[in-house]
C-alpha cells in the first residue's frame, strides 16, 4: 500500500499467529520500522497485525524491542519514538478507513450467513439502515413460500423451530465445504424444542384441530421425512437429501403453524370494520388464455397448452383488507375475461374495470417485527424498515395505487410483480419496496408468468380455498363515503 506523505512510504501488512507457537522470530523479520497492533476483538489472543514500514529516505531501522502497541515495550529514544508516532499517523491517515471498510464487509457477511450473533463490533460496522442497503444479499424472503411461512402468526416455539431450520437453507448455499456440524446443531436444537414444548405446541391449536395437529407433530419429529431423518442425512453429508428433507420439514412446520392461527392475531381499526376482510389464507386459481391464439409452452412431456393455470395464495394475516377486497372481487367474477397488460417488471390487470367495482382499501403494509399492519403509510427501507410480505419476490401479487391518492390502493387493479435482481437497488431490493400493498404470491405456475404478453386474457379466476375465511360487511353496517375514499359504489350505498 502506498501513501503520499511528502515522500513515498511503503506499508507492508503481515498477519501472524500469536500465542499458539507460530509467532515469527524477530530475527527472521525483515529490517525496517515496524508497528505491532493487536486486534483482540477479532480473535482474542490469537492474532497480531504486524505492519512493517520502510521509508525510502533511508531512516535507521528500529532496534530489537522497539515496537509500538500491544504488550511490546515503548521506544527508548526520542528519535525512535518520533519515528513510531510518524508511522502510526501514516497508518491512521492512509489505512484505517480502508481496513475498517473491509472488516465491516467481512463481519456483515458473517452476520448474514452465520446462525451465531456477532456482538461487540458496533463501532466497526456500518449503521443498520445502511447495512440493509449495502448488503450484497439482504436477508429477506426470496420466495413466496418462505415469505408466506414467515407471515403465519404462530406459537413462539414453532417459530423457534422454523428459524433454526431456515438457517440451514443459507448454510446449504456454501459451495464447497458445507458446515454440516452447524447444520447438525441446528436440527438438534429444533428437535429438542419440539420434544420439550410438545404440550404448548398442541395446546395452542383449537380443540377441534388438535388430532390433526398431533398427526403432523409426529410426522415432524419421527416421520420418514422428519427431523430425525434430516439429522441422519446431515451426518451422511448428503447435500441433496438434506435439501429435500429440509423442505419437507419446513412444509410440515407451516401446516402446524396454520393450525395454530385460525384467525387474525390483532384487532382491525374501527373505521375499517365495514370492509371485506380475509382472516387467514385463501387460494385463487387463474386460467390464462393467449389473446392472439398462440399457445403456452408445454409442461414436461406434454402438449402445447391453449390455457395456463396459475395459483396464488392470499395472505390475510398480513393484509386482511387488501386480500379480502381481492377475494370478494374474485367471488363476484369481476376478473373473468379481463385483459392483461405487460411491462418489463409487471403484468397488470386492465384498468378499465372502473371505480364502481371494489373498495378503495387504504394502503396496507405490515412491517417486519410488528404485529399489525400500518395503514396509509409507506415504509422507509433507507431507515431499515422491511415488510413481512416483500415486493422483491418473483410472482408477488400486488394492488396498484389509486389514481386519487397514493395512500389508497386501487379498487380492483392488481399486478404480478416480475422481480429481477438486475433491475433492483442496493441489497437486491426493489426500488419500490415498501410502497405497495402486497397481499399474496404465485405458488403454482410461476414459469408461466414470463410467457404472458399484453393482450392475454384472464379466462376465469376462482376462489378454490378459503371462502370460509372471507368476512363480508353487512349491508346495514356500511359507512358513508368520503370525498377521497370510496367504500361502496353509489348504487350499492343507496
KASUL-V355012 format. One record per residue. N is the residue number from 1. RES is the residue in three letters. OMEGA is omega in whole degrees, -180 to 180 (none if undefined). NEAR is the number of other C-alpha atoms within 12 Angstrom. Layout:
# KASUL-V355012
n = {N;N}
res = {RES;RES}
omega = {OMEGA;OMEGA}
near = {NEAR;NEAR}
This chain:
# KASUL-V355012
n = {1;2;3;4;5;6;7;8;9;10;11;12;13;14;15;16;17;18;19;20;21;22;23;24;25;26;27;28;29;30;31;32;33;34;35;36;37;38;39;40;41;42;43;44;45;46;47;48;49;50;51;52;53;54;55;56;57;58;59;60;61;62;63;64;65;66;67;68;69;70;71;72;73;74;75;76;77;78;79;80;81;82;83;84;85;86;87;88;89;90;91;92;93;94;95;96;97;98;99;100;101;102;103;104;105;106;107;108;109;110;111;112;113;114;115;116;117;118;119;120;121;122;123;124;125;126;127;128;129;130;131;132;133;134;135;136;137;138;139;140;141;142;143;144;145;146;147;148;149;150;151;152;153;154;155;156;157;158;159;160;161;162;163;164;165;166;167;168;169;170;171;172;173;174;175;176;177;178;179;180;181;182;183;184;185;186;187;188;189;190;191;192;193;194;195;196;197;198;199;200;201;202;203;204;205;206;207;208;209;210;211;212;213;214;215;216;217;218;219;220;221;222;223;224;225;226;227;228;229;230;231;232;233;234;235;236;237;238;239;240;241;242;243;244;245;246;247;248;249;250;251;252;253;254;255;256;257;258;259;260;261;262;263;264;265;266;267;268;269;270;271;272;273;274;275;276;277;278;279;280;281;282;283;284;285;286;287;288;289;290;291;292;293;294;295;296;297;298;299;300;301;302;303;304;305;306;307;308;309;310;311;312;313;314;315;316;317;318;319;320;321;322;323;324;325;326;327;328;329;330;331;332;333;334;335;336;337;338;339;340;341;342;343;344;345;346;347;348;349;350;351;352;353;354;355;356;357;358;359;360;361;362;363;364;365;366;367;368;369;370;371;372;373;374;375;376;377;378;379;380;381;382;383;384;385;386;387;388;389;390;391;392;393;394;395;396;397;398;399;400;401;402;403;404;405;406;407;408;409;410;411;412;413;414;415;416;417;418;419;420;421;422;423;424;425;426;427;428;429;430;431;432;433;434;435;436;437;438;439;440;441;442;443;444;445;446;447;448;449;450;451;452;453;454;455;456;457;458;459;460;461;462;463;464;465;466;467;468;469;470;471;472;473;474;475;476;477;478;479;480;481;482;483;484;485;486;487;488;489;490;491;492;493;494}
res = {UNK;UNK;UNK;UNK;UNK;UNK;UNK;UNK;UNK;UNK;UNK;UNK;UNK;UNK;UNK;UNK;UNK;UNK;UNK;UNK;UNK;UNK;UNK;UNK;UNK;UNK;UNK;UNK;UNK;UNK;UNK;UNK;UNK;UNK;UNK;UNK;UNK;UNK;UNK;UNK;UNK;UNK;UNK;UNK;UNK;UNK;UNK;UNK;UNK;UNK;UNK;UNK;UNK;UNK;UNK;UNK;UNK;UNK;UNK;UNK;UNK;UNK;UNK;UNK;UNK;UNK;UNK;UNK;UNK;UNK;UNK;UNK;UNK;UNK;UNK;UNK;UNK;UNK;UNK;UNK;UNK;UNK;UNK;UNK;UNK;UNK;UNK;UNK;UNK;UNK;UNK;UNK;UNK;UNK;UNK;UNK;UNK;UNK;UNK;UNK;UNK;UNK;UNK;UNK;UNK;UNK;UNK;UNK;UNK;UNK;UNK;UNK;UNK;UNK;UNK;UNK;UNK;UNK;UNK;UNK;UNK;UNK;UNK;UNK;UNK;UNK;UNK;UNK;UNK;UNK;UNK;UNK;UNK;UNK;UNK;UNK;UNK;UNK;UNK;UNK;UNK;UNK;UNK;UNK;UNK;UNK;UNK;UNK;UNK;UNK;UNK;UNK;UNK;UNK;UNK;UNK;UNK;UNK;UNK;UNK;UNK;UNK;UNK;UNK;UNK;UNK;UNK;UNK;UNK;UNK;UNK;UNK;UNK;UNK;UNK;UNK;UNK;UNK;UNK;UNK;UNK;UNK;UNK;UNK;UNK;UNK;UNK;UNK;UNK;UNK;UNK;UNK;UNK;UNK;UNK;UNK;UNK;UNK;UNK;UNK;UNK;UNK;UNK;UNK;UNK;UNK;UNK;UNK;UNK;UNK;UNK;UNK;UNK;UNK;UNK;UNK;UNK;UNK;UNK;UNK;UNK;UNK;UNK;UNK;UNK;UNK;UNK;UNK;UNK;UNK;UNK;UNK;UNK;UNK;UNK;UNK;UNK;UNK;UNK;UNK;UNK;UNK;UNK;UNK;UNK;UNK;UNK;UNK;UNK;UNK;UNK;UNK;UNK;UNK;UNK;UNK;UNK;UNK;UNK;UNK;UNK;UNK;UNK;UNK;UNK;UNK;UNK;UNK;UNK;UNK;UNK;UNK;UNK;UNK;UNK;UNK;UNK;UNK;UNK;UNK;UNK;UNK;UNK;UNK;UNK;UNK;UNK;UNK;UNK;UNK;UNK;UNK;UNK;UNK;UNK;UNK;UNK;UNK;UNK;UNK;UNK;UNK;UNK;UNK;UNK;UNK;UNK;UNK;UNK;UNK;UNK;UNK;UNK;UNK;UNK;UNK;UNK;UNK;UNK;UNK;UNK;UNK;UNK;UNK;UNK;UNK;UNK;UNK;UNK;UNK;UNK;UNK;UNK;UNK;UNK;UNK;UNK;UNK;UNK;UNK;UNK;UNK;UNK;UNK;UNK;UNK;UNK;UNK;UNK;UNK;UNK;UNK;UNK;UNK;UNK;UNK;UNK;UNK;UNK;UNK;UNK;UNK;UNK;UNK;UNK;UNK;UNK;UNK;UNK;UNK;UNK;UNK;UNK;UNK;UNK;UNK;UNK;UNK;UNK;UNK;UNK;UNK;UNK;UNK;UNK;UNK;UNK;UNK;UNK;UNK;UNK;UNK;UNK;UNK;UNK;UNK;UNK;UNK;UNK;UNK;UNK;UNK;UNK;UNK;UNK;UNK;UNK;UNK;UNK;UNK;UNK;UNK;UNK;UNK;UNK;UNK;UNK;UNK;UNK;UNK;UNK;UNK;UNK;UNK;UNK;UNK;UNK;UNK;UNK;UNK;UNK;UNK;UNK;UNK;UNK;UNK;UNK;UNK;UNK;UNK;UNK;UNK;UNK;UNK;UNK;UNK;UNK;UNK;UNK;UNK;UNK;UNK;UNK;UNK;UNK;UNK;UNK;UNK;UNK;UNK;UNK;UNK;UNK;UNK;UNK;UNK;UNK;UNK;UNK;UNK;UNK;UNK;UNK;UNK;UNK;UNK;UNK;UNK;UNK;UNK;UNK;UNK;UNK;UNK;UNK;UNK;UNK;UNK;UNK;UNK;UNK;UNK;UNK;UNK}
omega = {-177;178;178;179;-176;176;-179;177;-179;178;178;-180;180;178;180;177;179;176;180;176;-177;-178;-178;178;-179;-180;-179;-179;179;179;177;178;179;178;178;177;-179;177;-176;-176;-178;-180;-173;175;-178;-176;168;173;-176;-174;179;-180;178;-177;-175;-179;174;178;-179;177;178;-176;-179;175;-178;175;-172;177;180;-180;-178;-178;178;177;-176;-178;-180;-179;180;-180;179;178;-180;-180;179;179;-179;178;178;180;-179;-177;-169;-170;-176;-179;176;180;178;-179;180;-179;179;179;-180;-178;179;178;178;-179;-177;-174;-176;176;-180;-180;175;-178;176;-178;-174;-178;180;-174;172;-178;-175;-180;179;179;178;-176;-172;175;179;-179;-179;-173;172;-179;180;174;179;-179;-180;179;-180;179;-179;-177;-178;180;-172;176;-177;178;178;179;178;176;-179;-179;-178;-179;-180;176;-180;178;179;-180;180;-179;179;-168;-172;-177;-178;-176;-178;178;178;178;-180;178;179;-179;179;178;180;-179;179;178;-179;-179;-177;-174;-178;-177;-179;179;-177;-178;179;175;173;-175;-177;-179;-173;178;177;178;180;178;180;179;179;178;-179;-174;-171;-176;-178;179;-178;-175;-180;176;177;180;179;178;178;178;177;-179;179;-173;-179;179;177;-179;180;179;179;180;179;-179;180;177;177;178;179;178;177;-179;178;176;180;-176;-178;-179;-180;-180;-179;178;177;174;-175;-176;-178;-177;-179;174;170;180;178;-174;179;-178;174;-180;177;179;178;169;-176;-178;178;-179;-177;179;179;-177;173;179;-178;170;-176;179;-180;180;174;-173;173;-178;178;-179;177;176;-179;174;178;-177;176;178;-176;-178;-174;-178;-179;179;179;178;-179;-180;179;177;178;179;-179;178;-176;-174;178;179;-178;178;179;177;-173;168;-180;-173;-178;170;-173;171;-178;-179;-175;180;179;-177;-176;-180;179;-179;173;-176;176;173;-171;-177;175;179;177;-180;179;-175;178;-177;168;-180;179;-177;175;178;177;179;180;179;176;179;178;-179;174;177;-175;174;-172;178;-180;-180;175;179;-165;172;175;176;174;176;178;-177;177;173;-179;172;176;178;-173;-177;179;176;169;-179;-179;-177;177;-176;-180;179;-177;179;-179;-178;-179;-180;175;177;-180;-180;179;-177;-177;175;174;-176;178;-178;173;-178;178;179;179;-179;180;-175;-178;-179;-180;-180;176;-178;174;-169;169;-178;176;174;-176;174;-173;175;171;-179;178;179;179;-179;-179;180;175;-176;-176;178;-176;178;-179;179;169;-177;-176;-177;180;178;176;175;-177;-177;-179;-177;-177;none}
near = {21;21;22;16;17;11;14;17;26;26;28;27;22;23;21;25;21;24;14;13;11;13;21;19;14;18;11;9;20;21;20;31;39;42;42;34;28;27;22;16;20;20;14;14;19;20;26;31;28;32;32;32;39;32;30;19;14;15;20;18;26;32;26;23;22;30;34;33;25;20;15;18;17;24;24;18;14;13;17;27;24;20;31;36;24;24;37;27;18;31;33;17;17;21;23;19;17;16;20;21;18;17;23;29;22;23;29;34;25;20;26;25;29;27;23;15;14;21;15;12;21;17;15;25;30;24;19;22;20;23;29;31;31;27;31;23;25;33;32;34;31;31;25;36;31;31;37;42;38;38;41;38;37;33;31;21;31;44;29;26;40;40;26;35;42;35;31;39;36;31;31;29;20;15;10;10;13;23;26;28;18;27;37;31;24;33;41;26;26;38;33;21;29;37;24;17;23;28;19;22;34;33;21;28;29;20;15;15;22;24;17;21;31;28;19;33;35;27;26;39;33;21;19;21;28;34;45;30;30;41;37;24;26;33;23;17;21;20;29;17;22;36;28;24;31;41;27;26;41;41;29;34;42;34;31;43;40;39;35;34;32;28;30;31;23;20;17;27;16;9;18;28;23;27;37;37;41;40;37;41;43;38;36;36;32;34;32;39;34;29;23;15;15;19;22;29;22;16;17;8;8;9;13;15;22;22;29;34;30;32;34;41;40;50;51;49;47;47;49;49;52;50;53;48;45;54;49;38;32;35;28;18;24;30;37;25;24;31;32;32;26;24;20;19;28;31;37;37;38;27;26;20;22;19;24;23;29;40;42;43;46;40;38;45;46;38;31;27;17;19;23;27;37;30;30;25;24;31;30;21;32;24;16;27;30;34;42;42;46;49;46;46;40;37;40;45;44;47;44;39;31;30;19;20;21;25;26;34;44;42;42;41;40;40;40;40;39;34;36;23;22;16;17;24;24;24;29;30;37;32;26;29;37;34;36;43;53;51;53;50;44;38;31;22;27;29;21;32;41;25;25;39;29;26;26;32;32;35;27;29;31;32;32;22;22;30;28;21;29;35;26;29;23;14;16;12;17;24;24;20;19;13;10;18;30;31;38;29;22;18;10;19;17;12}
